[in-house]
Amino acid sequence: MLPWLVGDILYWFSWLVMVVGGFALVAIAYRRPDFRRSLLGSVVLLWLILGILSL
């Protein structure tokens, strides 16, 4: 029971970090137009879309 609970907590924690980090990076991208045009900006947006689709 305990290993299952720890795995469940880690899963939800990683999901929460992904969502909060994704929203923070999107906020940074909208504040800085040069970030949006860069390779890093496109990688971050792709990562966020894949994260939402995996839910």
mmCIF file as gemmi writes it, N, C-alpha and C atoms, coordinates in Angstrom:
data_model
loop_
_atom_site.group_PDB
_atom_site.id
_atom_site.type_symbol
_atom_site.label_atom_id
_atom_site.label_alt_id
_atom_site.label_comp_id
_atom_site.label_asym_id
_atom_site.label_entity_id
_atom_site.label_seq_id
_atom_site.pdbx_PDB_ins_code
_atom_site.Cartn_x
_atom_site.Cartn_y
_atom_site.Cartn_z
_atom_site.occupancy
_atom_site.B_iso_or_equiv
_atom_site.pdbx_formal_charge
_atom_site.auth_seq_id
_atom_site.auth_asym_id
_atom_site.pdbx_PDB_model_num
ATOM 1 N N . MET Axp A 1 ? 0.832 -1.212 0 1 0 ? 1 A 1
ATOM 2 C CA . MET Axp A 1 ? 0 0 0 1 0 ? 1 A 1
ATOM 3 C C . MET Axp A 1 ? 0.864 1.259 0 1 0 ? 1 A 1
ATOM 4 N N . LEU Axp A 2 ? 1.925 1.239 0.801 1 0 ? 2 A 1
ATOM 5 C CA . LEU Axp A 2 ? 2.767 2.432 0.916 1 0 ? 2 A 1
ATOM 6 C C . LEU Axp A 2 ? 3.515 2.766 -0.376 1 0 ? 2 A 1
ATOM 7 N N . PRO Axp A 3 ? 4.146 1.787 -1.074 1 0 ? 3 A 1
ATOM 8 C CA . PRO Axp A 3 ? 4.813 2.154 -2.342 1 0 ? 3 A 1
ATOM 9 C C . PRO Axp A 3 ? 3.836 2.705 -3.375 1 0 ? 3 A 1
ATOM 10 N N . TRP Axp A 4 ? 2.63 2.193 -3.413 1 0 ? 4 A 1
ATOM 11 C CA . TRP Axp A 4 ? 1.623 2.71 -4.35 1 0 ? 4 A 1
ATOM 12 C C . TRP Axp A 4 ? 1.286 4.161 -4.024 1 0 ? 4 A 1
ATOM 13 N N . LEU Axp A 5 ? 1.155 4.454 -2.719 1 0 ? 5 A 1
ATOM 14 C CA . LEU Axp A 5 ? 0.83 5.814 -2.294 1 0 ? 5 A 1
ATOM 15 C C . LEU Axp A 5 ? 1.96 6.776 -2.642 1 0 ? 5 A 1
ATOM 16 N N . VAL Axp A 6 ? 3.208 6.353 -2.43 1 0 ? 6 A 1
ATOM 17 C CA . VAL Axp A 6 ? 4.355 7.206 -2.753 1 0 ? 6 A 1
ATOM 18 C C . VAL Axp A 6 ? 4.413 7.456 -4.26 1 0 ? 6 A 1
ATOM 19 N N . GLY Axp A 7 ? 4.18 6.408 -5.057 1 0 ? 7 A 1
ATOM 20 C CA . GLY Axp A 7 ? 4.176 6.589 -6.509 1 0 ? 7 A 1
ATOM 21 C C . GLY Axp A 7 ? 3.071 7.52 -6.964 1 0 ? 7 A 1
ATOM 22 N N . ASP Axp A 8 ? 1.905 7.411 -6.336 1 0 ? 8 A 1
ATOM 23 C CA . ASP Axp A 8 ? 0.788 8.279 -6.685 1 0 ? 8 A 1
ATOM 24 C C . ASP Axp A 8 ? 1.099 9.735 -6.344 1 0 ? 8 A 1
ATOM 25 N N . ILE Axp A 9 ? 1.69 9.969 -5.179 1 0 ? 9 A 1
ATOM 26 C CA . ILE Axp A 9 ? 2.048 11.331 -4.772 1 0 ? 9 A 1
ATOM 27 C C . ILE Axp A 9 ? 3.096 11.907 -5.725 1 0 ? 9 A 1
ATOM 28 N N . LEU Axp A 10 ? 4.094 11.093 -6.09 1 0 ? 10 A 1
ATOM 29 C CA . LEU Axp A 10 ? 5.121 11.571 -7.018 1 0 ? 10 A 1
ATOM 30 C C . LEU Axp A 10 ? 4.528 11.886 -8.388 1 0 ? 10 A 1
ATOM 31 N N . TYR Axp A 11 ? 3.571 11.061 -8.831 1 0 ? 11 A 1
ATOM 32 C CA . TYR Axp A 11 ? 2.932 11.308 -10.132 1 0 ? 11 A 1
ATOM 33 C C . TYR Axp A 11 ? 2.194 12.644 -10.117 1 0 ? 11 A 1
ATOM 34 N N . TRP Axp A 12 ? 1.387 12.869 -9.102 1 0 ? 12 A 1
ATOM 35 C CA . TRP Axp A 12 ? 0.616 14.117 -9.048 1 0 ? 12 A 1
ATOM 36 C C . TRP Axp A 12 ? 1.518 15.327 -8.844 1 0 ? 12 A 1
ATOM 37 N N . PHE Axp A 13 ? 2.611 15.149 -8.078 1 0 ? 13 A 1
ATOM 38 C CA . PHE Axp A 13 ? 3.541 16.255 -7.868 1 0 ? 13 A 1
ATOM 39 C C . PHE Axp A 13 ? 4.236 16.622 -9.178 1 0 ? 13 A 1
ATOM 40 N N . SER Axp A 14 ? 4.647 15.608 -9.95 1 0 ? 14 A 1
ATOM 41 C CA . SER Axp A 14 ? 5.308 15.903 -11.227 1 0 ? 14 A 1
ATOM 42 C C . SER Axp A 14 ? 4.329 16.552 -12.202 1 0 ? 14 A 1
ATOM 43 N N . TRP Axp A 15 ? 3.077 16.117 -12.169 1 0 ? 15 A 1
ATOM 44 C CA . TRP Axp A 15 ? 2.053 16.727 -13.024 1 0 ? 15 A 1
ATOM 45 C C . TRP Axp A 15 ? 1.849 18.192 -12.642 1 0 ? 15 A 1
ATOM 46 N N . LEU Axp A 16 ? 1.79 18.475 -11.347 1 0 ? 16 A 1
ATOM 47 C CA . LEU Axp A 16 ? 1.606 19.843 -10.873 1 0 ? 16 A 1
ATOM 48 C C . LEU Axp A 16 ? 2.784 20.727 -11.26 1 0 ? 16 A 1
ATOM 49 N N . VAL Axp A 17 ? 4.005 20.199 -11.12 1 0 ? 17 A 1
ATOM 50 C CA . VAL Axp A 17 ? 5.196 20.964 -11.503 1 0 ? 17 A 1
ATOM 51 C C . VAL Axp A 17 ? 5.179 21.258 -12.999 1 0 ? 17 A 1
ATOM 52 N N . MET Axp A 18 ? 4.76 20.26 -13.809 1 0 ? 18 A 1
ATOM 53 C CA . MET Axp A 18 ? 4.708 20.46 -15.256 1 0 ? 18 A 1
ATOM 54 C C . MET Axp A 18 ? 3.707 21.56 -15.614 1 0 ? 18 A 1
ATOM 55 N N . VAL Axp A 19 ? 2.528 21.538 -15.009 1 0 ? 19 A 1
ATOM 56 C CA . VAL Axp A 19 ? 1.498 22.523 -15.346 1 0 ? 19 A 1
ATOM 57 C C . VAL Axp A 19 ? 1.908 23.921 -14.894 1 0 ? 19 A 1
ATOM 58 N N . VAL Axp A 20 ? 2.384 24.03 -13.651 1 0 ? 20 A 1
ATOM 59 C CA . VAL Axp A 20 ? 2.776 25.351 -13.138 1 0 ? 20 A 1
ATOM 60 C C . VAL Axp A 20 ? 3.972 25.896 -13.915 1 0 ? 20 A 1
ATOM 61 N N . GLY Axp A 21 ? 4.955 25.026 -14.188 1 0 ? 21 A 1
ATOM 62 C CA . GLY Axp A 21 ? 6.116 25.455 -14.963 1 0 ? 21 A 1
ATOM 63 C C . GLY Axp A 21 ? 5.738 25.859 -16.377 1 0 ? 21 A 1
ATOM 64 N N . GLY Axp A 22 ? 4.798 25.116 -16.966 1 0 ? 22 A 1
ATOM 65 C CA . GLY Axp A 22 ? 4.349 25.454 -18.308 1 0 ? 22 A 1
ATOM 66 C C . GLY Axp A 22 ? 3.67 26.81 -18.361 1 0 ? 22 A 1
ATOM 67 N N . PHE Axp A 23 ? 2.806 27.07 -17.394 1 0 ? 23 A 1
ATOM 68 C CA . PHE Axp A 23 ? 2.136 28.374 -17.376 1 0 ? 23 A 1
ATOM 69 C C . PHE Axp A 23 ? 3.125 29.506 -17.116 1 0 ? 23 A 1
ATOM 70 N N . ALA Axp A 24 ? 4.114 29.263 -16.258 1 0 ? 24 A 1
ATOM 71 C CA . ALA Axp A 24 ? 5.125 30.293 -15.995 1 0 ? 24 A 1
ATOM 72 C C . ALA Axp A 24 ? 5.936 30.579 -17.25 1 0 ? 24 A 1
ATOM 73 N N . LEU Axp A 25 ? 6.303 29.527 -17.992 1 0 ? 25 A 1
ATOM 74 C CA . LEU Axp A 25 ? 7.081 29.74 -19.215 1 0 ? 25 A 1
ATOM 75 C C . LEU Axp A 25 ? 6.26 30.429 -20.293 1 0 ? 25 A 1
ATOM 76 N N . VAL Axp A 26 ? 4.969 30.118 -20.367 1 0 ? 26 A 1
ATOM 77 C CA . VAL Axp A 26 ? 4.111 30.811 -21.326 1 0 ? 26 A 1
ATOM 78 C C . VAL Axp A 26 ? 3.985 32.288 -20.965 1 0 ? 26 A 1
ATOM 79 N N . ALA Axp A 27 ? 3.881 32.588 -19.658 1 0 ? 27 A 1
ATOM 80 C CA . ALA Axp A 27 ? 3.813 33.989 -19.225 1 0 ? 27 A 1
ATOM 81 C C . ALA Axp A 27 ? 5.097 34.727 -19.586 1 0 ? 27 A 1
ATOM 82 N N . ILE Axp A 28 ? 6.242 34.07 -19.409 1 0 ? 28 A 1
ATOM 83 C CA . ILE Axp A 28 ? 7.51 34.693 -19.794 1 0 ? 28 A 1
ATOM 84 C C . ILE Axp A 28 ? 7.548 34.91 -21.306 1 0 ? 28 A 1
ATOM 85 N N . ALA Axp A 29 ? 7.054 33.916 -22.067 1 0 ? 29 A 1
ATOM 86 C CA . ALA Axp A 29 ? 7.082 34.025 -23.527 1 0 ? 29 A 1
ATOM 87 C C . ALA Axp A 29 ? 6.214 35.184 -24.009 1 0 ? 29 A 1
ATOM 88 N N . TYR Axp A 30 ? 5.085 35.427 -23.352 1 0 ? 30 A 1
ATOM 89 C CA . TYR Axp A 30 ? 4.234 36.533 -23.793 1 0 ? 30 A 1
ATOM 90 C C . TYR Axp A 30 ? 4.776 37.878 -23.36 1 0 ? 30 A 1
ATOM 91 N N . ARG Axp A 31 ? 5.609 37.896 -22.306 1 0 ? 31 A 1
ATOM 92 C CA . ARG Axp A 31 ? 6.19 39.169 -21.9 1 0 ? 31 A 1
ATOM 93 C C . ARG Axp A 31 ? 7.361 39.562 -22.781 1 0 ? 31 A 1
ATOM 94 N N . ARG Axp A 32 ? 8.084 38.566 -23.292 1 0 ? 32 A 1
ATOM 95 C CA . ARG Axp A 32 ? 9.267 38.842 -24.109 1 0 ? 32 A 1
ATOM 96 C C . ARG Axp A 32 ? 9.046 38.32 -25.515 1 0 ? 32 A 1
ATOM 97 N N . PRO Axp A 33 ? 8.799 39.178 -26.486 1 0 ? 33 A 1
ATOM 98 C CA . PRO Axp A 33 ? 8.525 38.717 -27.86 1 0 ? 33 A 1
ATOM 99 C C . PRO Axp A 33 ? 9.707 37.971 -28.486 1 0 ? 33 A 1
ATOM 100 N N . ASP Axp A 34 ? 10.944 38.332 -28.105 1 0 ? 34 A 1
ATOM 101 C CA . ASP Axp A 34 ? 12.091 37.639 -28.69 1 0 ? 34 A 1
ATOM 102 C C . ASP Axp A 34 ? 12.165 36.192 -28.212 1 0 ? 34 A 1
ATOM 103 N N . PHE Axp A 35 ? 11.662 35.935 -27.011 1 0 ? 35 A 1
ATOM 104 C CA . PHE Axp A 35 ? 11.631 34.567 -26.491 1 0 ? 35 A 1
ATOM 105 C C . PHE Axp A 35 ? 10.672 33.711 -27.308 1 0 ? 35 A 1
ATOM 106 N N . ARG Axp A 36 ? 9.567 34.305 -27.723 1 0 ? 36 A 1
ATOM 107 C CA . ARG Axp A 36 ? 8.563 33.563 -28.473 1 0 ? 36 A 1
ATOM 108 C C . ARG Axp A 36 ? 9.097 33.121 -29.835 1 0 ? 36 A 1
ATOM 109 N N . ARG Axp A 37 ? 9.949 33.946 -30.441 1 0 ? 37 A 1
ATOM 110 C CA . ARG Axp A 37 ? 10.474 33.628 -31.769 1 0 ? 37 A 1
ATOM 111 C C . ARG Axp A 37 ? 11.662 32.683 -31.714 1 0 ? 37 A 1
ATOM 112 N N . SER Axp A 38 ? 12.218 32.496 -30.543 1 0 ? 38 A 1
ATOM 113 C CA . SER Axp A 38 ? 13.431 31.698 -30.444 1 0 ? 38 A 1
ATOM 114 C C . SER Axp A 38 ? 13.129 30.206 -30.48 1 0 ? 38 A 1
ATOM 115 N N . LEU Axp A 39 ? 14.173 29.429 -30.622 1 0 ? 39 A 1
ATOM 116 C CA . LEU Axp A 39 ? 14.036 27.972 -30.631 1 0 ? 39 A 1
ATOM 117 C C . LEU Axp A 39 ? 13.549 27.473 -29.278 1 0 ? 39 A 1
ATOM 118 N N . LEU Axp A 40 ? 14.03 28.092 -28.212 1 0 ? 40 A 1
ATOM 119 C CA . LEU Axp A 40 ? 13.611 27.676 -26.878 1 0 ? 40 A 1
ATOM 120 C C . LEU Axp A 40 ? 12.112 27.889 -26.681 1 0 ? 40 A 1
ATOM 121 N N . GLY Axp A 41 ? 11.593 28.982 -27.195 1 0 ? 41 A 1
ATOM 122 C CA . GLY Axp A 41 ? 10.167 29.245 -27.072 1 0 ? 41 A 1
ATOM 123 C C . GLY Axp A 41 ? 9.33 28.192 -27.779 1 0 ? 41 A 1
ATOM 124 N N . SER Axp A 42 ? 9.752 27.788 -28.971 1 0 ? 42 A 1
ATOM 125 C CA . SER Axp A 42 ? 8.982 26.772 -29.684 1 0 ? 42 A 1
ATOM 126 C C . SER Axp A 42 ? 9.09 25.417 -28.998 1 0 ? 42 A 1
ATOM 127 N N . VAL Axp A 43 ? 10.253 25.092 -28.44 1 0 ? 43 A 1
ATOM 128 C CA . VAL Axp A 43 ? 10.417 23.832 -27.712 1 0 ? 43 A 1
ATOM 129 C C . VAL Axp A 43 ? 9.533 23.825 -26.471 1 0 ? 43 A 1
ATOM 130 N N . VAL Axp A 44 ? 9.472 24.952 -25.766 1 0 ? 44 A 1
ATOM 131 C CA . VAL Axp A 44 ? 8.643 25.029 -24.559 1 0 ? 44 A 1
ATOM 132 C C . VAL Axp A 44 ? 7.168 24.865 -24.911 1 0 ? 44 A 1
ATOM 133 N N . LEU Axp A 45 ? 6.715 25.515 -25.959 1 0 ? 45 A 1
ATOM 134 C CA . LEU Axp A 45 ? 5.311 25.385 -26.346 1 0 ? 45 A 1
ATOM 135 C C . LEU Axp A 45 ? 4.986 23.962 -26.778 1 0 ? 45 A 1
ATOM 136 N N . LEU Axp A 46 ? 5.905 23.314 -27.501 1 0 ? 46 A 1
ATOM 137 C CA . LEU Axp A 46 ? 5.692 21.923 -27.894 1 0 ? 46 A 1
ATOM 138 C C . LEU Axp A 46 ? 5.627 21.023 -26.668 1 0 ? 46 A 1
ATOM 139 N N . TRP Axp A 47 ? 6.518 21.269 -25.688 1 0 ? 47 A 1
ATOM 140 C CA . TRP Axp A 47 ? 6.537 20.494 -24.446 1 0 ? 47 A 1
ATOM 141 C C . TRP Axp A 47 ? 5.229 20.663 -23.692 1 0 ? 47 A 1
ATOM 142 N N . LEU Axp A 48 ? 4.705 21.884 -23.647 1 0 ? 48 A 1
ATOM 143 C CA . LEU Axp A 48 ? 3.45 22.135 -22.942 1 0 ? 48 A 1
ATOM 144 C C . LEU Axp A 48 ? 2.28 21.434 -23.634 1 0 ? 48 A 1
ATOM 145 N N . ILE Axp A 49 ? 2.237 21.494 -24.97 1 0 ? 49 A 1
ATOM 146 C CA . ILE Axp A 49 ? 1.157 20.832 -25.71 1 0 ? 49 A 1
ATOM 147 C C . ILE Axp A 49 ? 1.215 19.317 -25.498 1 0 ? 49 A 1
ATOM 148 N N . LEU Axp A 50 ? 2.413 18.739 -25.558 1 0 ? 50 A 1
ATOM 149 C CA . LEU Axp A 50 ? 2.55 17.299 -25.337 1 0 ? 50 A 1
ATOM 150 C C . LEU Axp A 50 ? 2.167 16.916 -23.905 1 0 ? 50 A 1
ATOM 151 N N . GLY Axp A 51 ? 2.49 17.781 -22.957 1 0 ? 51 A 1
ATOM 152 C CA . GLY Axp A 51 ? 2.112 17.513 -21.572 1 0 ? 51 A 1
ATOM 153 C C . GLY Axp A 51 ? 0.606 17.521 -21.377 1 0 ? 51 A 1
ATOM 154 N N . ILE Axp A 52 ? -0.079 18.461 -22.03 1 0 ? 52 A 1
ATOM 155 C CA . ILE Axp A 52 ? -1.541 18.512 -21.918 1 0 ? 52 A 1
ATOM 156 C C . ILE Axp A 52 ? -2.163 17.303 -22.602 1 0 ? 52 A 1
ATOM 157 N N . LEU Axp A 53 ? -1.618 16.903 -23.753 1 0 ? 53 A 1
ATOM 158 C CA . LEU Axp A 53 ? -2.174 15.752 -24.471 1 0 ? 53 A 1
ATOM 159 C C . LEU Axp A 53 ? -1.949 14.447 -23.717 1 0 ? 53 A 1
ATOM 160 N N . SER Axp A 54 ? -0.882 14.375 -22.924 1 0 ? 54 A 1
ATOM 161 C CA . SER Axp A 54 ? -0.604 13.137 -22.201 1 0 ? 54 A 1
ATOM 162 C C . SER Axp A 54 ? -1.514 12.956 -20.992 1 0 ? 54 A 1
ATOM 163 N N . LEU Axp A 55 ? -2.232 14.001 -20.611 1 0 ? 55 A 1
ATOM 164 C CA . LEU Axp A 55 ? -3.15 13.87 -19.48 1 0 ? 55 A 1
ATOM 165 C C . LEU Axp A 55 ? -4.363 13.076 -19.924 1 0 ? 55 A 1
